[in-house]
């Protein structure tokens, strides 16, 4: 799949059930959010990957490492029954300056692995109980919470990118007829 463009084909449900549609949309949303993050990573100068408006704020790098840890814990562990290897405090404490390519690869690998778990997931299991990060829930909620969390942080990265680039920022895709140069475009 080209990293700078939308997937060639929308991920289709495996059947016509709402459960299968939910899984397909969750997969599609993760991929679409990943593409938005990669778009931002490709636009930002290296130093801006580590920029933070104040000491306790998160940088783009922090957010990406956090997203990867969260997806691994909630999707790979919570849904895919893989070992929980997350070290959440390290996601924010890592002071190394990761290379852009390494951040992209970490993100791509994480989303690819999550997509494989969801692709092979039996949607009839969505109501099974599950405890992740101390929260008692079911698999539908685990997937929903993880995907919405990913999208929320994606918007943070887009906002940071817009702050850093100012008027030079352009969205990866703009609906036809919309002038992306105007405020909020």
C-alpha positions in Angstrom: 0.0 0.0 0.0 1.4 3.4 -0.9 2.3 5.2 2.4 1.3 8.7 1.2 -2.1 7.8 -0.3 -5.3 6.2 0.9 -5.6 2.4 0.6 -6.5 1.3 -3.0 -9.5 -0.4 -1.7 -11.7 0.0 1.4 -11.5 -3.0 3.7 -14.7 -4.9 3.3 -16.7 -6.8 6.0 -16.4 -10.6 5.8 -20.2 -10.8 5.8 -23.2 -8.5 6.1 -23.4 -8.5 9.9 -22.9 -5.3 12.0 -20.2 -7.1 13.8 -18.2 -7.8 10.7 -18.8 -4.2 9.5 -17.5 -3.0 12.9 -14.3 -5.0 12.5 -13.7 -3.8 8.9 -14.3 -0.2 9.9 -11.9 -0.5 12.8 -9.2 -1.9 10.5 -9.8 0.9 8.0 -9.8 3.6 10.6 -6.4 2.4 12.0 -4.9 2.4 8.5 -6.3 5.8 7.6 -5.0 7.3 10.9 -1.6 5.8 10.3 -1.5 7.4 6.9 -2.3 10.8 8.4 0.5 10.4 10.9 2.9 9.4 8.2 1.9 12.4 6.1 2.7 14.6 9.1 6.0 12.9 9.7 7.0 13.5 6.1 6.2 17.2 6.4 7.9 18.0 9.7 11.6 18.9 10.0 13.6 16.5 12.2 13.7 18.8 15.2 9.9 19.2 15.2 9.5 15.5 15.9 10.8 16.1 19.4 9.3 19.6 19.9 7.0 20.2 22.8 5.4 23.5 23.8 6.3 23.0 27.4 8.3 20.5 29.4 5.5 18.2 30.4 3.8 18.2 27.0 4.2 15.3 24.6 6.2 15.5 21.4 5.1 13.8 18.2 7.7 11.1 19.0 6.2 10.5 22.4 2.7 10.2 21.0 3.8 7.7 18.3 5.6 5.5 20.9 2.5 5.8 23.2 0.2 4.7 20.3 2.4 1.7 19.5 2.4 0.6 23.2 -1.4 1.2 23.5 -2.2 -0.8 20.3 0.0 -3.6 21.4 -1.6 -3.8 24.8 -5.2 -3.4 23.7 -5.3 -5.2 20.3 -2.4 -7.7 20.3 -2.7 -8.6 23.9 -6.4 -7.8 24.7 -7.9 -9.1 21.5 -5.1 -11.4 20.1 -4.2 -13.0 23.4 -0.4 -12.2 22.9 1.7 -11.5 26.0 1.3 -8.0 27.5 4.8 -6.5 27.0 3.9 -2.8 27.4 6.0 -0.5 29.5 3.8 2.6 29.5 6.0 4.9 31.5 8.9 4.3 29.0 6.7 5.5 26.2 6.9 9.0 27.7 10.3 8.8 29.4 12.3 7.7 26.3 14.6 10.7 25.7 16.4 9.2 22.7 15.7 11.0 19.4 14.3 8.3 17.2 15.0 8.6 13.5 12.0 9.5 11.5 12.3 6.2 9.5 12.4 4.2 12.8 9.3 5.9 14.1 7.5 5.2 10.8 8.6 1.6 10.8 7.5 1.1 14.5 4.1 2.6 13.6 3.8 0.6 10.4 4.7 -2.7 12.1 2.3 -2.0 15.0 -0.6 -1.2 12.7 0.2 -4.1 10.4 0.2 -6.5 13.4 -3.0 -5.1 14.8 -4.6 -5.4 11.4 -3.6 -9.0 11.2 -5.2 -9.7 14.6 -8.4 -7.9 13.6 -8.5 -9.5 10.1 -8.4 -13.0 11.7 -10.7 -12.1 14.5 -14.0 -14.0 14.7 -16.5 -11.1 15.1 -18.9 -13.4 17.0 -16.5 -13.0 20.0 -17.2 -9.3 20.4 -19.2 -9.7 23.5 -16.6 -11.9 25.3 -15.4 -10.3 28.6 -11.9 -9.0 28.7 -9.8 -7.1 31.2 -7.1 -4.8 29.7 -5.0 -2.3 31.7 -7.2 -3.1 34.7 -10.5 -2.2 32.9 -13.2 -4.9 32.8 -14.9 -4.8 29.5 -15.7 -6.9 26.4 -13.8 -7.3 23.1 -16.0 -4.8 21.3 -15.2 -2.1 23.8 -11.5 -3.0 23.8 -11.4 -2.5 20.0 -13.5 0.6 20.0 -11.6 2.3 22.8 -8.2 1.5 21.2 -9.2 2.7 17.8 -10.8 5.9 19.1 -7.7 6.5 21.3 -5.5 6.1 18.2 -7.6 8.6 16.2 -7.6 11.1 19.1 -3.8 11.1 19.2 -3.6 11.2 15.4 -5.4 14.6 15.6 -2.9 15.8 18.2 -0.1 15.0 15.7 -1.9 16.8 12.9 -2.4 19.8 15.2 1.2 19.9 16.3 2.2 19.6 12.6 -0.1 22.5 11.7 1.4 24.6 14.6 4.9 23.9 13.5 4.4 24.5 9.8 1.8 27.3 10.0 0.5 28.4 6.7 2.8 25.9 4.9 0.8 22.9 6.1 -1.4 21.1 3.6 -3.7 18.2 4.3 -2.9 14.9 2.5 -6.4 15.0 1.1 -9.0 17.7 0.8 -12.6 17.2 -0.5 -13.1 18.4 -4.1 -14.1 22.1 -4.1 -12.6 22.9 -0.8 -9.7 25.4 -0.8 -7.3 24.0 1.8 -5.5 27.4 2.0 -8.2 29.1 4.0 -8.3 28.8 7.8 -9.7 25.5 9.0 -9.5 24.1 5.4 
